[in-house]
C-alpha cells in the first residue's frame, strides 16, 4: 500500500504514459508508413538500451530489485520477468514479422515498469543518481514514441484543400 501520498504521482505518470501511446495512434489514424533504412537504424538504436538493461536484469538482479516499490511483491522475480521481456522485445524489434507487435508490447512494458522509476527518483542506485520524476517521465515519453515509430512508422501527412496545388 502506498501511504505517503505518492498515489497521485504513480497515477499521473501512468496516465501521461498511456496518453502518449493513445495520442501516437490517434495521430496516425490516417495511416502510418515506414521510412526505410532510417527506421531500421532507429530500431537498432532503441534496441540497444533494452539489450543492456535486459542483460543487467539477469547479472545485477539484486540491484535492480532495489528500485521496485515496496507495494509490489516478488521483487527478484519481477526483475527477471521484465528483463526477459526486454530481451524478447529486442529480438522482436529486429525481426520484420514481429516488429510492430514488439514495439507495441515494449511501449506497454515501459508503462508497466515506470513505477520503479518513480520509486527510484532522486535516489542513488548502484552509485548513480536517478533523475527526478519529471525528467524521467519526459525521457520515458520520448523513448515510447521512438519505440512506436521504430515499429509502426510515422503518420501519413494528408494534404488539406488549402495546401493543394496552387
SERO-4910 file (N, C-alpha, C, O; in steps of 0.05 Angstrom, whole numbers):
BEGIN
 pado doro    nc1    nc2    nc3   cac1   cac2   cac3    cc1    cc2    cc3    oc1    oc2    oc3
  Unk    A     17    -24      0      0      0      0     17     25      0     38     26     14
  Unk    A     10     45    -15     24     70    -16     12     88      5    -12     94      4
  Unk    A     28     98     24     16    113     46     27    142     48     17    157     64
  Unk    A     46    149     32     59    175     35     47    196     15     60    216     10
  Unk    A     24    191      4     12    210    -15     23    206    -43     17    221    -61
  Unk    A     40    186    -47     52    181    -73     33    170    -93     41    167   -117
  Unk    A      9    163    -85    -10    151   -104    -14    168   -128    -16    158   -151
  Unk    A    -16    194   -123    -21    213   -145      2    213   -165     -3    216   -189
  Unk    A     26    211   -155     49    211   -174     48    187   -192     52    189   -216
  Unk    A     43    164   -180     40    139   -195     17    141   -215     20    134   -239
  Unk    A     -5    152   -207    -29    154   -224    -24    174   -247    -29    168   -270
  Unk    A    -14    197   -240     -9    218   -261     11    208   -282      7    212   -306
  Unk    A     33    197   -273     53    188   -292     43    165   -309     49    164   -333
  Unk    A     27    148   -298     15    126   -314     -4    137   -335     -4    128   -358
  Unk    A    -21    156   -327    -40    168   -346    -25    182   -368    -32    180   -391
  Unk    A     -3    197   -361     13    210   -382     24    190   -402     23    195   -426
  Unk    A     35    168   -392     47    148   -410     26    134   -427     31    130   -451
  Unk    A      4    127   -415    -18    114   -431    -28    134   -452    -33    127   -475
  Unk    A    -31    159   -444    -39    180   -463    -20    183   -486    -28    189   -509
  Unk    A      6    180   -481     26    182   -502     21    161   -523     22    167   -547
  Unk    A     16    136   -515     11    115   -534    -15    120   -549    -16    118   -574
  Unk    A    -36    128   -535    -61    134   -548    -58    157   -568    -69    155   -590
  Unk    A    -44    178   -560    -41    201   -579    -25    193   -604    -31    202   -625
  Unk    A     -5    176   -600     10    167   -624     -8    153   -644     -7    159   -668
  Unk    A    -25    135   -634    -43    121   -653    -65    138   -663    -75    134   -685
  Unk    A    -74    158   -647    -94    177   -658    -81    195   -679    -93    200   -700
  Unk    A    -56    203   -674    -41    219   -694    -38    204   -720    -39    215   -741
  Unk    A    -34    178   -718    -30    161   -741    -55    147   -751    -54    128   -767
  Unk    A    -79    157   -743   -104    143   -751   -109    143   -781   -124    126   -791
  Unk    A    -96    161   -796   -100    161   -825    -79    143   -839    -77    142   -863
  Unk    A    -63    130   -822    -43    111   -833    -15    118   -824     -9    141   -819
  Unk    A      1     97   -821     28    100   -814     45     88   -836     37     68   -848
  Unk    A     68    100   -841     84     89   -863    113     86   -854    123    102   -837
  Unk    A    126     67   -865    154     61   -859    172     83   -871    164     96   -891
  Unk    A    195     87   -859    213    107   -870    241     95   -876    261    107   -870
  Unk    A    240     70   -887    263     57   -898    286     51   -879    282     43   -856
  Unk    A    310     55   -889    334     47   -874    337     64   -848    349     54   -829
  Unk    A    327     88   -848    328    104   -824    311     91   -801    319     92   -778
  Unk    A    289     79   -809    272     66   -790    287     41   -779    285     35   -755
  Unk    A    302     27   -796    317      4   -787    339     13   -767    343     -1   -747
  Unk    A    352     35   -773    372     45   -754    359     53   -728    370     48   -706
  Unk    A    335     65   -729    321     72   -705    314     47   -688    316     48   -664
  Unk    A    307     26   -702    302      0   -687    326     -9   -672    324    -17   -649
  Unk    A    349     -7   -685    374    -15   -671    380      4   -648    388     -5   -626
  Unk    A    376     30   -652    382     49   -632    364     45   -607    374     46   -585
  Unk    A    338     40   -611    321     36   -588    324      8   -576    318      4   -553
  Unk    A    335    -11   -591    340    -38   -581    365    -39   -563    366    -55   -544
  Unk    A    385    -22   -568    410    -24   -553    406    -19   -523    417    -35   -507
  Unk    A    392      2   -514    388      5   -485    373    -18   -473    378    -26   -450
  Unk    A    354    -30   -488    339    -53   -478    357    -77   -475    354    -93   -457
  Unk    A    376    -80   -494    395   -103   -493    412   -100   -468    416   -120   -453
  Unk    A    422    -76   -463    439    -71   -439    422    -75   -413    431    -89   -395
  Unk    A    399    -63   -413    382    -64   -389    372    -93   -384    373   -103   -362
  Unk    A    363   -105   -405    353   -133   -402    374   -152   -392    369   -169   -375
  Unk    A    399   -148   -402    421   -165   -392    427   -159   -363    432   -177   -347
  Unk    A    426   -133   -355    431   -125   -328    410   -137   -309    416   -142   -285
  Unk    A    386   -141   -318    366   -153   -301    374   -181   -292    366   -190   -271
  Unk    A    391   -195   -308    400   -221   -301    427   -221   -286    432   -239   -270
  Unk    A    443   -201   -292    470   -201   -280    471   -184   -254    489   -187   -238
  Unk    A    451   -166   -251    450   -149   -227    422   -148   -216    411   -127   -210
  Unk    A    411   -172   -212    383   -174   -204    378   -160   -177    358   -146   -175
  Unk    A    395   -164   -158    390   -152   -131    390   -122   -133    374   -109   -120
  Unk    A    408   -110   -149    409    -81   -152    384    -71   -165    372    -52   -156
  Unk    A    375    -85   -186    351    -77   -200    326    -80   -182    307    -64   -183
  Unk    A    326   -100   -164    303   -104   -146    300    -82   -126    279    -77   -115
  Unk    A    322    -67   -121    321    -45   -102    303    -22   -110    293     -7    -94
  Unk    A    299    -20   -136    282      3   -146    253     -4   -149    237     13   -157
  Unk    A    245    -28   -143    217    -36   -145    203    -26   -120    212    -31    -98
  Unk    A    181    -12   -123    167     -1   -100    159    -24    -81    152    -46    -89
  Unk    A    159    -18    -55    152    -38    -34    124    -50    -37    119    -72    -28
  Unk    A    106    -35    -49     78    -45    -51     76    -68    -72     55    -80    -73
  Unk    A     96    -72    -88     96    -95   -107    111   -119    -95    132   -115    -83
  Unk    A     99   -142    -98    113   -166    -86    133   -178   -106    135   -170   -129
  Unk    A    148   -198    -96    165   -214   -112    186   -198   -129    188   -202   -153
  Unk    A    200   -181   -116    219   -164   -130    239   -178   -148    240   -171   -172
  Unk    A    253   -198   -139    272   -211   -158    258   -224   -182    269   -223   -204
  Unk    A    235   -236   -177    221   -248   -199    211   -227   -219    211   -232   -244
  Unk    A    202   -204   -210    193   -183   -228    217   -172   -244    214   -166   -267
  Unk    A    240   -171   -231    264   -162   -246    271   -181   -268    276   -173   -291
  Unk    A    271   -207   -262    277   -227   -282    256   -228   -305    263   -230   -328
  Unk    A    231   -225   -297    210   -225   -317    212   -201   -336    211   -204   -360
  Unk    A    216   -177   -324    218   -153   -341    244   -154   -358    243   -145   -381
  Unk    A    265   -166   -348    289   -169   -364    285   -188   -387    294   -183   -410
  Unk    A    271   -210   -382    265   -229   -404    247   -216   -425    251   -220   -449
  Unk    A    228   -200   -416    210   -186   -435    225   -165   -452    220   -162   -476
  Unk    A    244   -151   -439    260   -132   -454    277   -146   -475    278   -137   -498
  Unk    A    289   -168   -468    306   -183   -487    289   -195   -510    298   -195   -533
  Unk    A    266   -205   -503    248   -215   -524    239   -192   -542    237   -196   -567
  Unk    A    235   -169   -531    228   -146   -547    250   -137   -566    244   -129   -589
  Unk    A    275   -139   -557    297   -133   -575    297   -152   -599    300   -143   -622
  Unk    A    293   -177   -594    293   -197   -616    269   -190   -635    273   -190   -659
  Unk    A    246   -185   -623    223   -178   -639    226   -153   -656    217   -152   -679
  Unk    A    239   -133   -644    243   -108   -659    259   -113   -684    255    -99   -705
  Unk    A    278   -131   -683    296   -136   -705    287   -157   -725    300   -163   -744
  Unk    A    264   -169   -719    252   -189   -738    227   -177   -751    207   -172   -738
  Unk    A    229   -171   -777    207   -156   -790    179   -167   -785    160   -151   -783
  Unk    A    176   -193   -783    149   -204   -779    138   -197   -751    113   -198   -747
  Unk    A    155   -189   -732    146   -184   -705    151   -155   -696    145   -148   -673
  Unk    A    161   -138   -714    169   -111   -706    147    -95   -694    150    -83   -673
  Unk    A    124    -95   -707    101    -78   -697     92    -89   -670     88    -73   -651
  Unk    A     88   -115   -667     79   -126   -642     99   -121   -620     92   -114   -597
  Unk    A    125   -124   -627    146   -120   -607    147    -91   -597    149    -86   -574
  Unk    A    144    -72   -616    145    -44   -608    121    -37   -591    124    -22   -571
  Unk    A     98    -47   -597     74    -41   -581     77    -54   -553     70    -41   -533
  Unk    A     86    -79   -552     89    -92   -527    111    -79   -510    108    -76   -485
  Unk    A    132    -70   -522    153    -55   -508    143    -29   -497    150    -20   -475
  Unk    A    126    -15   -513    115     10   -503     98      5   -478     99     20   -459
  Unk    A     82    -17   -478     66    -24   -455     84    -32   -432     78    -25   -409
  Unk    A    106    -46   -437    124    -53   -416    137    -29   -404    141    -28   -379
  Unk    A    143     -9   -420    155     16   -409    135     31   -391    144     45   -372
  Unk    A    110     27   -395     89     38   -377     88     21   -352     87     32   -330
  Unk    A     88     -5   -355     86    -23   -332    109    -20   -313    106    -23   -289
  Unk    A    133    -16   -323    157    -14   -305    162     14   -294    180     18   -278
  Unk    A    147     33   -303    152     61   -295    149     66   -265    163     83   -255
  Unk    A    132     52   -250    132     56   -221    159     52   -208    165     65   -188
  Unk    A    175     35   -219    203     32   -208    219     58   -212    235     65   -195
  Unk    A    215     71   -235    229     96   -240    219    118   -221    235    135   -211
  Unk    A    193    118   -215    182    137   -196    193    132   -168    202    151   -154
  Unk    A    194    107   -160    204    100   -133    234    107   -131    242    115   -109
  Unk    A    249    103   -152    278    108   -151    286    137   -155    309    145   -152
  Unk    A    266    154   -162    272    182   -168    288    196   -146    281    193   -122
  Unk    A    309    210   -154    326    225   -136    341    208   -115    351    219    -95
  Unk    A    343    182   -120    359    165   -102    384    157   -117    387    160   -141
  Unk    A    403    146   -102    427    135   -113    423    104   -115    417     91    -95
  Unk    A    427     94   -139    425     65   -143    450     56   -157    456     65   -179
  Unk    A    465     38   -144    490     29   -156    509     51   -161    525     50   -179
  Unk    A    509     72   -144    527     94   -146    518    116   -166    532    136   -169
  Unk    A    496    111   -180    486    131   -199    462    145   -188    444    133   -175
  Unk    A    461    171   -192    438    187   -183    416    184   -203    420    190   -227
  Unk    A    392    176   -194    369    173   -212    356    200   -216    353    216   -197
  Unk    A    347    205   -241    334    232   -246    307    235   -231    295    216   -222
  Unk    A    299    260   -229    273    266   -217    250    255   -233    254    247   -256
  Unk    A    227    254   -222    203    243   -236    198    259   -261    193    246   -282
  Unk    A    197    286   -261    191    300   -286    211    294   -309    204    290   -332
  Unk    A    237    293   -301    257    288   -321    254    259   -332    255    255   -356
  Unk    A    251    240   -314    248    212   -322    223    208   -338    223    192   -357
  Unk    A    201    222   -331    177    219   -346    180    230   -375    171    217   -394
  Unk    A    194    253   -378    199    264   -404    216    244   -421    210    240   -444
  Unk    A    236    232   -408    253    213   -422    236    189   -431    240    178   -453
  Unk    A    218    180   -414    202    156   -420    182    162   -443    177    145   -460
  Unk    A    170    186   -443    152    194   -465    167    193   -491    157    181   -511
  Unk    A    191    205   -492    207    205   -517    214    177   -525    212    170   -549
  Unk    A    222    160   -506    230    133   -512    207    117   -523    210    102   -542
  Unk    A    183    120   -511    160    105   -520    153    114   -549    146     97   -566
  Unk    A    154    140   -554    148    149   -582    169    138   -602    161    130   -624
  Unk    A    194    138   -594    214    126   -612    210     96   -616    213     87   -639
  Unk    A    202     82   -595    196     54   -598    173     50   -618    175     33   -636
  Unk    A    152     65   -615    129     63   -633    136     70   -662    127     57   -681
  Unk    A    151     91   -665    160     99   -693    178     78   -705    177     72   -729
  Unk    A    195     66   -688    213     45   -698    197     21   -708    205      8   -728
  Unk    A    175     15   -696    159     -8   -704    137     -3   -723    131    -19   -741
  Unk    A    124     20   -720    100     26   -736    104     46   -758     89     47   -777
  Unk    A    124     63   -755    129     84   -775    119    111   -765    113    115   -742
  Unk    A    116    129   -784    107    156   -778     80    160   -791     74    149   -812
  Unk    A     64    177   -779     37    183   -790     40    195   -818     58    211   -824
  Unk    A     21    188   -835     19    199   -861     11    228   -859     -6    235   -843
  Unk    A     22    245   -876     13    273   -878     -7    274   -900     -1    267   -923
  Unk    A    -31    283   -894    -51    285   -914    -53    315   -922    -53    332   -905
  Unk    A    -56    319   -948    -58    346   -958    -86    357   -954   -105    344   -961
  Unk    A    -88    381   -942   -113    394   -939   -119    410   -964   -100    416   -979
  Unk    A   -144    418   -969   -150    433   -994   -134    459   -995   -127    468  -1017
  Unk    A   -128    472   -972   -113    497   -972    -84    492   -981    -71    510   -992
  Unk    A    -74    467   -977    -46    461   -984    -44    451  -1013    -22    446  -1023
  Unk    A    -66    449  -1026    -67    437  -1053    -49    452  -1072    -34    470  -1065
  Unk    A    -52    443  -1097    -35    455  -1118    -43    483  -1123    -67    489  -1125
  Unk    A    -24    501  -1125    -34    528  -1129    -13    544  -1140    -18    568  -1145
***
